[in-house]
Amino acid sequence: MIDKPRQAKFKIGQIVKHRIHPFRGVVFDVDPTFANTDEWYEAIPAELRPSKDQPFYHLFAENEVTEYIAYVSEQNLLIDTSGEPIRHPQVDEVFERGADGEYRVKRSGLH
């Protein structure tokens, strides 16, 4: 019997941070279960390797040094409550930031 994927805890446009590593980002896509390569998965140390049967998030991510795309399991993410904007250069291509600090997907053709 195959279990039904869990409902994603975080939504597109939400700012999250990694539970262990010092980076944060904005969610731009969600996979209901692991959908990356075996090579990527095997590169994670076995004792830290997350279960594949949980949502995985694509993030426009940043740390103190650089910006990049991250792929992170739900178990390793927390809500970022800093209120700081994300400086990743692709954020402005996909999202607009409301007065409340929330990121919303831009509506195509309206800008």
N, C-alpha and C positions, 0 to 999 in steps of 0.2 A: 504494500500500500504506500502510495506517495503522499507525503504531507503537503497540504496547501501552504504556499509561501505566506509568511507573516505580513501584516500590514506595515508599511514603512513608518518608522517613528518620526523621521524628519521629512520636511517637504522641500520642493524646489524653491530656491530663493532664501532658504533659512541659513543663517550663519552658525557654523559649528566649529568645534575645536577637537583635536585629537586627545584622547584620554591619557596617553603616555608621552607622545612626542610633541615638541613645541611648535605646532603649526595650527592654523585655522583656515577656514575657507567658506565659500558659499556653494550650496548644493545646486548643480545644474542638471543632474540626471540621476535616476535611481534604477538599479537592477533588482528585481524581487529576490534573486539568489545570485550567487557568484557567477560572473560571466566574463572572466578574464582568462589569460593563458595559464596552462599548467606550470610553465616556467616561472611566471610571476608568483604564483602560489607557492611553489617549491622553494623560492628564494627567501621566503619568510622563515625565520628560525622555528623549528617544530614546536617549541614550547610557547611560542607567541602566535602560531598559525590559527586564524579564526575558522569557525565552522563555515562551510560553503552554503548552508541552508538558511541564510539570513539575508536581509537587504544589504546591498553594497551601494555606496554613494560615489558619484563623480563630483569632485570639488574643483573650483578655481581656488587654489590654495596658496598660502604664503607663510613664510617664516621670517625671522629677522633679516635674512640675507637675500632671499629670492622669491619669485612667484613661479608656480608650476601647476600641473594637473595632478590631482591625487585620486586614488581609488581606495576607499576605506570601508571596512565592515561596520555595520551598525553598532556592534558591541564596543567598538573603539572610539565612538563619537559621543560628545556631550554638547549641549547648547552653549554657544558663546554669548555671554551676557555683557561683554565689554562695551557694546554700543559703538565700537569703532568700525568705520567702513573697511571694506576689503580693497586693497590696492591693485589686485591682479588686473592686467591690462584688458583682458577679455570680458570682465564683468560689465563694463559700460556698453559692450556690443550686444549683450543678451538681456541685461536687467536695467531697470531704473530704480532709484532709491527714493522711497517715499519720505515724507516729513517725519514719519514715525521711525525711520531707520531701516524699515523692512525693504528687502529687494523683491521686485515684481518683474516677471517676464515682460519685456517690451512687446507691444502689439505691432506686428509688422504692417507697414503701409500707413501708419498714423504719425510718423515723425518726419 
